[in-house]
Amino acid sequence: MDAIELLDIISNGETSKVQFKEKMPKPDDFAKEIVAMSNSLGGVILLGVKDKTGEIVGLSTEEFHDYGIKVADIADNKVIPVVYITTEVVSVELDSVKKILVVHVNEGINKPYKVRKTLKVYVKQGDTKRQVSDNAEMLRLFQQSGNLSADEMEVYDTSINDIDLNLFSEFYLQEEGVSIDNIEIVLKLLFRNLNIQRNDKLTLGGLLFFGKNPQRFKPAFCIKAISFFGNDIAGSEYRDSKDVKGTIPILFKEGMRFFKTNLKQIQQGQNVNSIGILEISSIALEEVLVNALVHRDYFKNSPIRIMIFDNRIEILSPGSLPNNLTVENIKVGNSAVRNNLISTFCSKVMKYRGFGFGIKRALKEQPNIEFINDVEGEQFKVIIPRPEE
């Protein structure tokens, strides 16, 4: 980092990725800052810059040598797991030369990180930090490290009796070419081998694919769809509204039905007696909807939302992109599987192959799609403009 880059960062003030410290805080306090950044998106801590005001005061030669040793010791001994950081000294020439110690903290790959002394977990929230106490949020931190998958967890109060045997029979016949009536293995063992059941309870993936009534146990895991008059989400009038419930294949099928019911069919040279072509590519809609169902964050207890306005469609999926993915990454085909079990089942019974090309395919069919990865709001938004009248 050079002086110009540093001055630009300071001029923008403290953010979730930038913190100012005039002097070295107490070790446990500095450990909290490292933990919060490691559990969030990473960032830099600037020593020698006044908190809040951003005034550059600099450090003496003795201070930046001393602070460099202390920072390394804190990262090694005050945080668990160990955090690997880098430091550098940047000189800024103002009325005199001011030396700033820049501490680079990467987003962690082994979340959640904790302060060793208290075992407390912190995350960034804007330019401050907050302690994590909610169980679901803690589980999401484990998920971000790939140490835990929501769809493989057991669903409380479920049992083998909550499996729709007709659904499972159709799946097994299609996949293995044999009826479950003609297999020697006990069904309970088969369900366990397929990760549909664990410890006599259904896994979330098993429930969402083969459950008789998934929303009885997980009511928020549905699709809420609404077609508005006008272009304002605050509007009180709407054309159509539906809460879509059922297994993931049913959610997909009924979600597509909602699109086709509430979007226009356009004649593009067809015979007048022919059904028109949907105003927005069906292929693009299929790809973004199945991606929402497969890749949403199932640790977040909220539905997928479909909103149709006069000028656009919005699809909101709980959870921002996982594993440091960006919108630019997914546009070129990069992917990271958040829900392994659901992804596996989807690849076998739905229009989903799991190769990471769905977004590229959607953009090929509908180039004007906008993707917004809302990290702070913990959601992923897809916006598709509708053709003008």
C-alpha positions in Angstrom: 0.0 0.0 0.0 1.4 3.4 -0.9 0.7 6.8 0.7 -1.9 7.9 -1.8 -3.9 4.7 -1.4 -3.7 5.0 2.4 -4.8 8.7 2.3 -7.8 7.7 0.1 -8.8 5.0 2.6 -8.5 7.4 5.6 -10.5 10.0 3.8 -13.5 7.7 3.5 -13.6 7.2 7.3 -14.2 4.0 9.3 -16.2 1.2 7.8 -16.8 -2.4 8.4 -13.4 -3.0 6.7 -11.4 -0.1 8.1 -10.7 0.8 11.7 -8.6 3.6 13.1 -6.5 3.4 16.3 -4.4 6.3 17.6 -2.5 4.0 19.9 -2.3 0.3 20.6 -5.4 -0.8 22.6 -5.2 -3.4 25.3 -4.4 -6.9 23.9 -7.9 -8.3 24.6 -9.6 -5.3 23.0 -7.4 -5.6 19.9 -8.1 -9.3 19.8 -11.8 -8.4 19.5 -11.1 -6.2 16.5 -9.2 -9.0 14.8 -11.9 -11.6 15.6 -14.7 -9.3 14.3 -12.9 -8.7 11.0 -11.9 -12.4 10.6 -15.5 -13.4 11.1 -16.7 -10.9 8.6 -15.1 -9.7 5.4 -11.6 -8.9 6.6 -10.1 -5.4 6.5 -7.4 -3.2 7.8 -6.6 -1.6 11.2 -4.6 1.6 11.0 -2.5 2.4 14.0 -1.5 6.0 14.2 -4.8 7.4 13.1 -7.3 9.0 15.6 -10.6 7.1 16.0 -13.6 8.8 14.4 -11.8 11.9 13.2 -9.3 10.2 11.0 -6.5 12.7 12.0 -3.2 11.2 11.1 -0.9 11.5 14.2 1.6 8.8 13.2 3.8 6.5 15.4 7.3 6.9 16.6 9.9 4.4 15.5 9.8 2.7 18.9 6.0 2.5 18.8 5.7 0.8 15.4 8.4 -1.7 16.2 6.8 -2.4 19.6 3.3 -2.5 18.1 4.3 -4.9 15.3 5.5 -7.4 17.9 2.4 -7.0 20.0 0.0 -7.4 17.0 1.7 -10.7 16.0 1.5 -12.0 19.6 -2.2 -11.1 19.8 -3.0 -12.9 16.6 -1.1 -16.0 17.7 -2.1 -16.2 21.4 -5.2 -14.1 22.0 -7.4 -15.4 19.2 -8.6 -19.0 18.5 -8.1 -20.4 16.0 -4.9 -18.7 15.1 -5.3 -15.8 12.7 -2.6 -15.1 10.1 -2.1 -11.3 9.6 0.4 -9.1 7.7 1.6 -5.7 8.7 3.4 -2.9 6.9 4.5 0.6 7.7 3.4 3.4 5.3 4.9 6.9 5.5 2.7 9.9 4.8 4.3 13.3 4.3 2.1 16.1 5.8 3.6 18.9 7.9 6.2 16.2 8.7 6.6 12.5 7.9 4.0 10.4 9.7 4.4 6.6 10.0 1.3 4.5 10.0 1.2 0.8 11.0 -1.2 -1.0 8.6 -2.5 -4.3 10.0 -4.1 -6.5 7.3 -6.7 -9.0 8.5 -8.0 -11.4 6.0 -11.5 -12.9 6.1 -11.1 -16.2 8.0 -11.4 -19.6 6.5 -12.0 -21.3 9.8 -14.9 -19.4 11.3 -16.1 -18.7 14.0 -13.0 -17.0 15.5 -13.1 -16.3 19.2 -11.3 -14.2 21.8 -9.3 -16.8 23.7 -9.8 -15.2 27.2 -13.6 -15.1 27.0 -14.4 -17.5 24.1 -16.7 -14.7 22.8 -17.4 -14.3 19.1 -17.6 -10.9 17.4 -18.6 -9.7 13.9 -18.4 -6.4 12.2 -21.6 -4.3 11.9 -20.9 -1.1 10.0 -17.9 0.6 11.6 -18.5 -1.1 14.9 -18.5 -4.7 16.1 -21.0 -6.7 18.0 -21.0 -10.0 19.9 -22.7 -13.0 18.3 -25.1 -14.8 20.6 -27.8 -16.1 18.3 -27.4 -19.8 17.6 -28.5 -19.5 13.9 -25.9 -16.8 13.3 -23.2 -18.9 14.9 -24.2 -21.8 12.7 -23.9 -19.6 9.6 -20.3 -18.8 10.6 -19.5 -22.5 10.7 -21.3 -22.9 7.4 -19.1 -20.2 5.8 -16.0 -22.2 6.7 -17.4 -25.3 5.1 -17.5 -27.0 8.5 -21.3 -27.4 8.6 -24.1 -27.8 6.0 -27.6 -26.8 7.0 -29.3 -29.3 4.7 -27.5 -32.2 6.4 -28.7 -31.3 9.9 -31.5 -33.1 11.6 -34.9 -31.5 11.8 -36.4 -31.7 15.3 -39.5 -33.7 15.8 -39.5 -35.5 12.4 -39.4 -39.2 11.8 -39.5 -41.7 9.0 -43.3 -41.3 9.0 -42.9 -37.8 7.6 -41.4 -39.2 4.4 -43.7 -39.3 1.3 -43.0 -42.9 0.2 -44.6 -42.2 -3.2 -42.2 -39.4 -3.9 -39.2 -41.4 -2.7 -40.3 -44.4 -4.8 -40.5 -42.3 -7.9 -37.0 -40.9 -7.2 -35.5 -44.3 -6.5 -37.1 -45.9 -9.6 -35.8 -43.1 -11.8 -32.3 -43.1 -10.2 -31.7 -46.9 -9.8 -34.2 -48.4 -12.2 -35.7 -50.6 -9.5 -38.8 -50.3 -7.3 -38.2 -50.0 -3.6 -40.6 -53.0 -3.2 -37.9 -55.1 -4.9 -34.9 -54.2 -2.8 -33.6 -56.2 0.1 -32.2 -53.4 2.1 -34.3 -52.1 4.9 -35.8 -48.7 4.0 -34.5 -47.1 7.2 -31.0 -48.1 6.3 -31.5 -46.9 2.7 -32.7 -43.5 4.0 -29.7 -43.2 6.2 -27.3 -44.2 3.4 -28.8 -41.4 1.2 -28.6 -38.9 4.1 -32.3 -38.5 4.1 -32.5 -39.6 7.7 -30.1 -39.4 10.6 -30.6 -40.5 14.2 -34.2 -41.4 13.5 -34.9 -37.8 12.3 -35.1 -36.4 8.7 -32.3 -34.2 7.5 -33.4 -30.9 6.2 -32.5 -31.9 2.7 -34.5 -35.1 3.1 -37.5 -33.2 4.4 -37.4 -30.6 1.6 -37.3 -33.2 -1.1 -39.3 -36.1 0.2 -41.3 -34.7 3.1 -45.1 -35.0 3.2 -45.4 -31.5 4.4 -42.1 -29.7 4.8 -43.6 -26.4 5.9 -45.2 -28.1 8.9 -41.7 -28.2 10.4 -40.1 -25.3 8.5 -42.8 -22.8 7.6 -40.4 -20.1 6.4 -38.9 -22.3 3.8 -41.4 -21.4 1.1 -41.8 -18.9 -1.7 -43.8 -15.8 -1.1 -44.9 -14.3 -4.5 -46.7 -11.2 -5.2 -47.6 -9.2 -8.4 -47.9 -5.5 -7.7 -49.7 -2.7 -9.5 -47.0 -0.1 -10.3 -43.4 -0.2 -9.4 -43.4 0.5 -5.6 -43.0 -2.2 -3.0 -44.9 -0.1 -0.6 -48.0 -0.2 -2.8 -51.1 -1.6 -1.1 -52.7 -3.0 -4.2 -51.7 -6.1 -6.1 -52.8 -8.3 -8.9 -51.9 -11.7 -7.5 -50.4 -13.1 -4.4 -49.4 -16.6 -3.4 -47.6 -18.5 -0.7 -46.0 -21.5 -2.4 -45.5 -24.5 -0.2 -44.3 -28.1 -0.7 -41.0 -29.8 -1.6 -38.3 -28.1 -3.6 -39.5 -29.5 -6.9 -43.0 -28.3 -6.2 -41.7 -24.8 -5.1 -39.8 -24.6 -8.5 -42.8 -25.8 -10.5 -45.3 -23.4 -8.8 -42.8 -20.5 -8.8 -42.5 -20.9 -12.6 -46.3 -21.1 -12.8 -46.6 -17.8 -11.0 -44.2 -16.2 -13.4 -46.1 -17.5 -16.5 -49.5 -16.5 -15.0 -48.4 -12.9 -14.2 -46.1 -12.1 -17.1 -47.2 -11.2 -20.6 -47.1 -13.5 -23.7 -45.7 -11.6 -26.6 -46.3 -12.4 -30.3 -43.0 -12.5 -32.2 -44.0 -13.6 -35.7 -46.0 -16.6 -34.6 -49.4 -17.6 -36.0 -52.2 -15.6 -34.4 -53.6 -18.9 -33.0 -50.3 -19.7 -31.4 -49.4 -19.0 -27.8 -47.0 -16.1 -27.6 -43.5 -16.1 -26.1 -43.1 -15.1 -22.5 -41.9 -11.5 -22.2 -38.8 -12.6 -20.2 -36.9 -15.7 -21.1 -38.3 -18.8 -19.5 -34.8 -20.3 -19.4 -33.4 -17.3 -17.5 -36.3 -17.5 -15.0 -35.8 -21.2 -14.5 -32.0 -20.7 -13.9 -32.4 -17.9 -11.4 -35.2 -19.6 -9.5 -33.5 -23.0 -9.2 -30.3 -21.3 -8.1 -32.3 -19.5 -5.4 -33.8 -22.8 -4.2 -30.5 -24.7 -4.2 -28.0 -22.0 -3.0 -30.1 -20.0 -0.5 -28.9 -19.9 3.1 -31.1 -22.4 5.0 -29.8 -21.2 8.3 -31.8 -18.0 7.7 -35.4 -18.5 8.8 -37.0 -16.6 5.9 -38.7 -17.3 2.6 -37.6 -16.7 -1.0 -39.5 -13.7 -2.3 -40.7 -13.2 -5.9 -42.0 -9.7 -6.7 -43.4 -8.7 -10.0 -43.7 -5.0 -10.7 -44.8 -3.2 -13.9 -41.3 -2.5 -14.9 -39.2 -5.3 -13.4 -39.1 -8.7 -11.5 -37.2 -9.1 -8.3 -36.2 -12.4 -6.7 -34.8 -12.2 -3.2 -32.9 -15.2 -1.8 -31.9 -15.4 1.9 -28.1 -15.2 2.4 -25.4 -13.4 0.4 -23.0 -15.3 -1.8 -20.9 -17.9 0.1 -17.2 -18.6 0.2 -16.0 -15.2 -1.0 -17.8 -15.5 -4.3 -18.6 -12.2 -6.0 -21.1 -11.3 -8.7 -18.3 -11.1 -11.2 -17.2 -14.7 -10.2 -20.6 -16.2 -10.8 -21.1 -14.5 -14.1 -18.1 -16.4 -15.5 -19.2 -19.7 -14.1 -17.5 -19.9 -10.7 -19.5 -21.6 -8.0 -19.4 -22.8 -4.4 -21.9 -25.3 -3.2 -23.5 -24.2 0.1 -26.1 -27.1 0.3 -24.4 -30.3 -0.8 -27.4 -32.6 -0.2 -30.0 -30.4 -1.8 -27.6 -29.8 -4.8 -27.2 -33.6 -5.2 -31.0 -34.2 -5.2 -31.7 -31.3 -7.5 -29.2 -32.5 -10.0 -31.0 -35.8 -10.2 -34.7 -34.7 -10.4 -34.7 -31.1 -11.6 -33.4 -28.7 -14.3 -30.1 -28.3 -12.4 -26.8 -29.8 -13.3 -24.6 -28.3 -10.6 -21.8 -27.3 -13.0 -21.9 -23.6 -12.1 -23.1 -22.5 -15.6 -26.7 -21.6 -14.7 -26.0 -17.9 -14.3 -24.0 -17.8 -17.6 -26.9 -19.6 -19.3 -29.4 -17.1 -17.8 -27.4 -14.1 -19.0 -27.0 -15.6 -22.5 -30.8 -15.7 -22.7 -31.5 -12.5 -20.8 -28.4 -10.2 -20.9 -30.0 -7.4 -18.9 -30.2 -9.3 -15.6 -28.8 -7.5 -12.6 -27.3 -9.4 -9.6 -26.9 -7.7 -6.3 -24.9 -9.4 -3.5 -26.1 -7.6 -0.4 -23.6 -8.7 2.2 -24.9 -6.3 4.9 -28.5 -7.3 4.4 -27.5 -11.0 4.0 -29.5 -11.5 0.8 -28.9 -12.1 -2.9 -31.2 -10.1 -5.2 -31.9 -10.7 -8.9 -33.5 -7.9 -10.9 -34.9 -8.5 -14.4 -36.3 -5.5 -16.2 -39.6 -6.1 -18.1 -39.9 -4.8 -21.7 -41.4 -1.4 -22.0 -44.9 -1.2 -23.5 
